[in-house]
Amino acid sequence: MKKLFIEKLSVFTKVGVYDWEKKIKQRLLIDVQIFQKVHQTLFQNKSDCYLDYTIVSETIVDYLEKNSFKLIEDVAREVLNILSDQFLCSWIKITVFKPNAIPRAKVVGVSIERSLKD
């Protein structure tokens, strides 16, 4: 098994249930973990066997910045669905952080994960 991870990917999107939240883009931080089964071909230096973290991160940012969401749970689910549809993976975990959402807390967040078939 190999793991690609991206930590604290910064993205601005509309997320919230209150009217004022629906009008402005807010900063979210996204953690991504993608596991792939290691096949023998991975050890043969073939670049097409690797996930490109730039493409993964651009896919997330492009989608989130063009859409709006009620809950950070919706953000996490949508990111997970997009990545599982577009990239070959065995398991994905997405964590979404919403900084300064409540007093006395640095962030609030949610994590979801899914095991997938290769």
ChimeraX attribute file (.defattr): number of C-alpha atoms within 10 A of each C-alpha:
attribute: neighborCount
match mode: 1-to-1
recipient: residues
	/A:1	9
	/A:2	14
	/A:3	16
	/A:4	16
	/A:5	15
	/A:6	15
	/A:7	11
	/A:8	13
	/A:9	16
	/A:10	13
	/A:11	18
	/A:12	15
	/A:13	21
	/A:14	22
	/A:15	24
	/A:16	18
	/A:17	11
	/A:18	9
	/A:19	8
	/A:20	9
	/A:21	15
	/A:22	16
	/A:23	12
	/A:24	14
	/A:25	15
	/A:26	17
	/A:27	16
	/A:28	22
	/A:29	17
	/A:30	25
	/A:31	17
	/A:32	26
	/A:33	15
	/A:34	24
	/A:35	18
	/A:36	20
	/A:37	14
	/A:38	12
	/A:39	11
	/A:40	7
	/A:41	11
	/A:42	14
	/A:43	9
	/A:44	9
	/A:45	9
	/A:46	9
	/A:47	10
	/A:48	9
	/A:49	15
	/A:50	13
	/A:51	16
	/A:52	12
	/A:53	13
	/A:54	9
	/A:55	10
	/A:56	19
	/A:57	17
	/A:58	12
	/A:59	15
	/A:60	20
	/A:61	18
	/A:62	11
	/A:63	16
	/A:64	20
	/A:65	14
	/A:66	10
	/A:67	11
	/A:68	18
	/A:69	17
	/A:70	14
	/A:71	13
	/A:72	20
	/A:73	16
	/A:74	15
	/A:75	25
	/A:76	23
	/A:77	18
	/A:78	17
	/A:79	24
	/A:80	22
	/A:81	13
	/A:82	14
	/A:83	19
	/A:84	19
	/A:85	10
	/A:86	10
	/A:87	13
	/A:88	18
	/A:89	21
	/A:90	18
	/A:91	20
	/A:92	23
	/A:93	19
	/A:94	23
	/A:95	23
	/A:96	25
	/A:97	22
	/A:98	18
	/A:99	15
	/A:100	12
	/A:101	13
	/A:102	10
	/A:103	7
	/A:104	7
	/A:105	9
	/A:106	11
	/A:107	15
	/A:108	13
	/A:109	16
	/A:110	16
	/A:111	16
	/A:112	13
	/A:113	16
	/A:114	14
	/A:115	12
	/A:116	13
	/A:117	8
	/A:118	9
